[in-house]
Amino acid sequence: MGSAFDLTGLRILITGAAGGIGATTAQVCASLGAEVLLVDRRATEPLAQQLRQGGAKAAAFVCDVTSRAEVERVAVSTGPVDALVLAAGICPWDDWQDPGWDEAFEEVIAVNLHGPIHFARAYLPGMTARRRGRSNSATARWCP
């Protein structure tokens, strides 16, 4: 890597990649040379095709991040990665007094809390074993 912003040769998995922060992060990482692995419960193939047309390496995966089994399936399909950007998240603006609020809150916890834990459990052992990998925080390091 020639500079801090050169991601050439790195494989970066990005959840929530069908739109918003995840899709934008994928576009930036691809433009900096990374191979991006796009994960979302909605189809990410259109973005993957767009990135490939621009010369990037990109693969698309449909996965419900709340399902550990689906996350493990993706981990087997992708193989090792160098970084995780766990951008999948939801924030329903439901009235907390609404009778359906409890179900909405459970979904928030499943996506926003359990999802990242599932990906960490699936990928961090390999990163640790290879002594390679970073979190999506500029200051945190998963491995020395």
KAMOGI-V378669 format. One record per backbone hydrogen bond with DSSP energy under -0.5 kcal/mol. NH is the residue of the N-H (numbers start at 1). CO is the residue of the C=O. If there is no record, write none. Layout:
# KAMOGI-V378669
NH:CO ; NH:CO
This chain:
# KAMOGI-V378669
6:3 ; 7:5 ; 7:32 ; 9:33 ; 10:7 ; 12:10 ; 12:35 ; 13:11 ; 13:83 ; 14:37 ; 15:85 ; 16:39 ; 17:39 ; 19:16 ; 22:16 ; 22:19 ; 23:16 ; 23:19 ; 24:20 ; 25:21 ; 26:22 ; 27:23 ; 28:24 ; 29:25 ; 30:26 ; 31:27 ; 32:28 ; 33:30 ; 34:29 ; 35:10 ; 36:34 ; 36:57 ; 37:12 ; 38:36 ; 38:59 ; 39:14 ; 40:61 ; 48:44 ; 49:45 ; 50:46 ; 51:47 ; 52:48 ; 53:49 ; 54:50 ; 55:52 ; 56:51 ; 58:56 ; 59:36 ; 61:38 ; 63:40 ; 63:61 ; 65:63 ; 67:64 ; 68:66 ; 71:67 ; 72:68 ; 73:69 ; 74:70 ; 75:71 ; 76:72 ; 77:73 ; 78:74 ; 79:75 ; 82:11 ; 83:11 ; 84:134 ; 85:13 ; 86:84 ; 87:15 ; 87:85 ; 98:95 ; 101:98 ; 104:100 ; 105:101 ; 106:102 ; 107:103 ; 108:104 ; 109:105 ; 110:106 ; 111:107 ; 112:108 ; 113:109 ; 114:109 ; 115:110 ; 117:113 ; 118:114 ; 119:115 ; 120:116 ; 121:117 ; 122:118 ; 123:119 ; 124:120 ; 127:123 ; 128:124 ; 129:125 ; 130:126 ; 131:127 ; 131:128 ; 132:127 ; 134:82 ; 135:140 ; 143:133
